[in-house]
Amino acid sequence: MDGPYPQKIMMQAVAVTDIHGNMRLYELLLRVADLWKLTSIFITGDLAPSALQSPPERSAPITTEDQGVVIQRAFFTEQFIPLFSSFLLEHRHTDIYVIMGNDDRRANEPLLATFDRETPNFHLMNDRLIELRDSRQKQAFFPEEVPLLWVAGYPYVPPGGSLLMDWVKYENRIKLRPEGMDPTTDIYEAGVTTDATGHGSTIADDLEDFESYLLKNSRTDREASYDPSRTIHLFHAPPYDTPLDWTTPRGRYDYLPLSDHVGSVEIRRFIMRTQPYLVLSGHCHESVVIGDYKADLGRTRCVNPGSQTHLDVLSLVQFDLYHPQEMKQFFIHAR
């Protein structure tokens, strides 16, 4: 792409993750978006406050009205949606793309889906593929210089992150369980599920033909034509064995050393096989401190902004949508 526009680094997008309902950080994020004149904001999961309780007794059915659902529903209806609705009404040229994460109750997904339908520049990206609106708008003025880009979202993570199973899938047909779990125990029976949609497949199944998987979603653009090399991928789980999925040393289990990497093997394989345009992830809060916020797998730049929500610090990565190698990491205190 030769021409004046692509050579100018706009740094017009940011990625954040795992804010976990911290309203100070959401408000700070939107102040930054206003100040920096951002056109695109990507939030890669764990939107709501953590509210996981111990698994109920097996004699008591798990319902969508458990404490976590109620707490997170109140957060979305009383805080998250009003805040973002007000911002997007005044910033019609800013688009926000979000996926849910393994700490978000799926029973509340319809709330965000409704907000998506009612708000042109808010996009819930769970299992979805849509055009990047910024690229469509800029193509009107720079048709030869600006590529048409797409955004795809996949919120699932491998087992092991928590007891909430709404957004957890086995990596593949081997169905490895977390360390210490009875290998005959099903993860969905052992944990909490508020919506079992999607549990019939594995991460490997979904990513084997990702285009077909995405097109099954009724909210995916019907005219979508999936091209990984032109698609920004939002994954909650980072790719395995990279600086993005490092966690604090976990020691040993029954004399066996435990891996300090907790990302997805199948997502890594998908990236290496298809070489997407850009991968944005989250899930592993501390990776940005003990690892790094960026890593390259082949030609694909992969990013995990990390999370310091417990310190009221907004961890974000600012980047140019059309030069994804151009990016910066920022830590901004909300106080």
C-alpha positions in Angstrom: 0.0 0.0 0.0 1.8 3.1 -1.2 0.4 6.5 -0.6 0.4 9.4 1.9 -2.2 8.1 4.3 -0.8 4.7 5.4 2.6 6.3 6.0 1.1 8.6 8.6 0.9 6.9 12.0 -2.4 7.8 13.5 -2.3 5.6 16.6 -6.1 5.8 16.6 -7.0 2.7 18.5 -6.5 1.2 21.9 -6.9 -2.3 23.4 -7.7 -3.0 27.1 -8.8 -6.1 28.9 -9.9 -7.6 32.2 -11.3 -4.4 33.8 -13.6 -6.5 35.9 -16.2 -3.9 36.6 -13.9 -1.1 37.8 -15.9 2.0 36.9 -13.0 4.3 37.6 -11.1 2.6 34.9 -14.0 2.5 32.4 -14.5 6.3 33.0 -10.8 6.9 32.6 -10.8 4.8 29.4 -13.5 7.0 27.9 -11.7 10.2 28.9 -8.6 8.9 27.2 -10.7 8.0 24.1 -12.1 11.6 24.0 -8.7 13.2 24.6 -6.8 11.1 22.0 -9.7 11.2 19.5 -9.8 7.4 19.2 -11.8 5.8 16.4 -11.7 2.2 17.8 -11.6 0.7 21.3 -11.2 -3.0 21.8 -12.0 -4.7 25.1 -11.0 -8.3 25.2 -13.1 -9.8 28.0 -13.9 -9.9 31.7 -16.1 -6.8 31.6 -18.1 -7.3 34.8 -17.1 -7.5 38.4 -16.0 -11.0 39.5 -18.7 -12.6 41.6 -17.9 -16.3 41.5 -19.3 -18.4 44.3 -18.6 -21.9 45.3 -20.3 -24.6 43.2 -23.8 -25.3 44.6 -24.7 -28.7 46.0 -25.5 -31.2 43.2 -29.0 -31.6 44.6 -29.7 -27.9 44.0 -30.0 -27.0 40.2 -27.8 -24.3 38.9 -30.0 -21.5 37.7 -29.4 -18.2 35.9 -30.4 -16.4 39.0 -27.3 -17.2 41.1 -25.6 -14.4 42.9 -23.1 -13.8 40.2 -25.7 -13.3 37.5 -27.7 -10.8 39.6 -24.6 -8.8 40.5 -23.3 -8.6 37.0 -26.8 -7.9 35.6 -27.1 -4.9 37.9 -23.6 -3.7 36.8 -24.5 -3.9 33.1 -27.9 -2.2 33.4 -27.0 0.4 36.0 -23.4 1.3 35.2 -21.8 -0.1 32.1 -24.5 0.4 29.5 -25.5 3.9 30.7 -21.9 5.1 30.7 -21.1 3.7 27.3 -24.4 4.8 25.9 -23.8 8.4 26.9 -20.3 8.4 25.5 -21.2 6.8 22.2 -24.1 9.2 21.7 -21.6 12.1 21.8 -18.8 10.3 19.9 -20.5 8.9 16.9 -17.1 8.3 15.1 -15.8 6.1 17.8 -16.6 2.4 17.7 -16.2 0.0 20.6 -15.7 -3.8 20.1 -16.0 -6.1 23.1 -16.0 -9.8 23.9 -17.0 -11.3 27.2 -14.5 -13.3 29.3 -14.4 -16.4 31.5 -15.5 -14.3 34.6 -18.6 -12.9 32.8 -21.9 -14.7 33.3 -23.2 -15.7 29.8 -26.8 -15.5 31.1 -26.3 -11.7 30.8 -25.1 -11.8 27.2 -28.6 -10.8 25.9 -28.3 -7.4 27.7 -25.2 -6.6 25.7 -26.7 -8.0 22.5 -29.6 -5.7 22.9 -27.3 -2.7 23.5 -25.5 -3.7 20.4 -28.7 -3.7 18.3 -29.7 -0.3 19.7 -26.3 1.4 19.4 -24.7 1.6 16.0 -21.2 2.0 17.3 -21.2 -0.6 20.1 -20.3 -4.1 18.9 -20.6 -7.3 21.0 -18.2 -9.6 19.2 -18.8 -13.0 20.8 -18.5 -15.6 18.0 -19.0 -12.8 15.4 -17.4 -11.3 12.3 -18.1 -7.7 11.1 -16.4 -5.0 9.2 -14.2 -2.6 11.0 -16.2 0.6 10.6 -13.1 2.9 10.6 -11.6 1.2 7.6 -14.9 1.4 5.7 -15.1 5.2 6.4 -11.5 5.9 5.5 -11.8 3.9 2.3 -14.3 6.5 1.1 -11.4 9.1 1.1 -8.4 6.8 0.6 -9.7 3.9 -1.5 -6.3 2.9 -2.8 -4.3 3.3 0.4 -6.6 1.9 3.2 -7.4 -1.8 3.4 -10.8 -3.0 4.3 -10.4 -4.7 7.6 -12.7 -6.9 9.7 -13.1 -7.8 13.4 -13.7 -11.3 14.7 -14.4 -12.3 18.3 -13.9 -15.6 20.2 -14.3 -15.4 24.0 -13.6 -19.0 25.0 -10.7 -20.1 27.2 -9.3 -23.6 28.1 -10.1 -25.1 31.5 -8.3 -24.0 34.6 -9.1 -20.3 35.0 -12.0 -20.5 37.4 -15.1 -22.5 38.3 -17.3 -20.5 36.0 -17.7 -22.7 32.8 -19.9 -20.4 30.6 -16.9 -19.4 28.3 -14.7 -22.5 28.9 -14.1 -25.2 26.3 -11.8 -28.1 26.1 -8.8 -27.4 23.9 -9.4 -30.5 21.8 -10.8 -34.0 21.8 -8.2 -35.2 24.3 -10.1 -33.1 26.9 -7.3 -32.4 29.3 -8.5 -31.3 32.7 -6.7 -28.8 35.0 -4.0 -30.2 37.3 -5.4 -31.9 40.3 -8.8 -32.6 38.8 -10.1 -36.2 38.5 -9.5 -37.1 34.8 -12.9 -38.7 34.7 -14.7 -35.6 35.9 -16.4 -33.4 33.4 -15.5 -29.7 33.8 -19.1 -28.6 33.2 -20.4 -30.8 36.0 -17.6 -29.6 38.4 -18.2 -25.9 37.8 -20.9 -23.3 37.5 -22.8 -22.9 34.2 -25.4 -20.2 33.6 -25.7 -20.9 29.9 -24.4 -24.1 28.2 -24.5 -22.7 24.7 -21.5 -23.9 22.7 -20.2 -26.6 25.0 -20.6 -29.3 22.4 -17.5 -28.3 20.5 -13.8 -27.8 21.4 -11.6 -24.8 20.7 -9.9 -26.9 18.0 -13.2 -27.7 16.4 -14.2 -24.1 16.2 -10.9 -22.8 14.8 -10.5 -25.6 12.3 -12.9 -23.8 9.9 -13.3 -20.5 11.7 -15.2 -18.8 8.9 -18.0 -21.4 9.0 -18.1 -21.2 12.8 -18.5 -17.4 12.7 -21.1 -17.5 9.9 -23.3 -19.6 12.1 -23.9 -16.6 14.4 -27.0 -14.6 13.4 -25.2 -11.3 14.3 -22.3 -11.9 11.8 -22.5 -9.7 8.7 -24.2 -11.8 6.1 -22.0 -10.4 3.4 -18.9 -11.3 5.4 -16.0 -12.8 3.6 -13.5 -14.1 6.1 -9.8 -13.4 5.4 -7.5 -13.8 8.4 -4.9 -11.5 6.8 -7.4 -8.7 7.0 -9.0 -9.5 10.3 -8.4 -8.2 13.8 -9.0 -11.2 16.1 -10.3 -10.7 19.6 -9.5 -13.7 21.8 -9.9 -13.7 25.6 -7.2 -16.4 25.9 -3.7 -15.5 24.7 -1.7 -17.9 22.6 0.2 -20.5 24.7 3.9 -20.3 25.5 4.4 -16.6 24.7 5.2 -13.6 26.9 1.4 -12.9 26.8 0.4 -15.9 28.8 3.0 -16.0 31.6 1.6 -16.3 35.1 3.3 -16.3 38.4 5.4 -19.5 39.0 3.1 -22.3 40.0 5.6 -24.7 41.4 5.0 -28.5 41.3 2.1 -30.9 41.5 3.0 -34.5 42.7 6.6 -33.8 41.9 5.9 -32.6 38.4 6.8 -29.0 37.4 3.7 -27.0 36.4 3.9 -24.8 33.3 4.1 -21.1 34.0 2.2 -20.5 30.7 -1.6 -20.8 30.8 -2.8 -19.7 27.3 -4.4 -21.7 24.6 -2.4 -24.2 22.6 -5.1 -24.3 19.9 -5.3 -20.5 19.5 -1.5 -20.5 19.0 -1.8 -23.3 16.4 -4.5 -21.3 14.6 -2.4 -18.1 14.6 0.6 -20.0 13.2 -1.5 -21.7 10.5 -3.5 -18.7 9.3 -1.3 -15.7 10.2 -4.1 -13.2 11.1 -3.7 -9.4 10.6 -3.6 -8.7 14.4 -4.5 -10.7 17.5 -5.7 -8.9 20.7 -6.2 -11.0 23.9 -6.4 -10.8 27.7 -7.1 -13.2 30.5 -3.5 -13.3 32.0 -3.3 -10.1 34.1 0.3 -10.3 35.2 1.9 -11.2 31.8 2.5 -7.5 31.0 4.7 -7.3 34.2 6.5 -10.6 34.1 6.3 -11.1 30.4 5.5 -8.5 27.7 2.5 -6.9 26.2 3.4 -8.0 22.6 4.8 -11.0 20.8 5.1 -11.9 17.2 4.1 -15.4 15.9 5.3 -15.5 12.4 4.0 -12.4 10.7 1.3 -11.9 13.3 1.6 -9.3 16.1 -0.2 -10.6 19.2 -1.1 -8.3 22.1 -2.2 -8.7 25.7 -2.6 -5.3 27.4 -2.6 -7.0 30.9 -4.6 -5.8 33.8 -3.9 -3.9 37.0 -7.5 -3.2 37.9 -6.8 -4.0 41.6 -4.5 -1.0 41.7 -6.9 1.3 39.8 -4.4 1.4 37.0 -5.5 1.3 33.4 -3.2 -0.8 31.3 -3.8 -0.1 27.6 -2.0 -0.5 24.3 -2.3 2.2 21.7 -1.8 1.3 18.1 -2.3 2.3 14.5 -5.0 0.2 12.8 -3.2 0.2 9.5 0.3 -0.3 10.8 -0.3 -2.7 13.7 3.4 -3.0 14.4 3.3 0.6 15.5 2.1 0.5 19.2 2.8 1.8 22.7 2.0 0.5 26.2 0.6 2.9 28.8 -0.2 2.6 32.5 -2.5 5.4 33.7 -3.6 5.7 37.3 -7.2 6.5 37.8 -6.7 8.5 41.0 
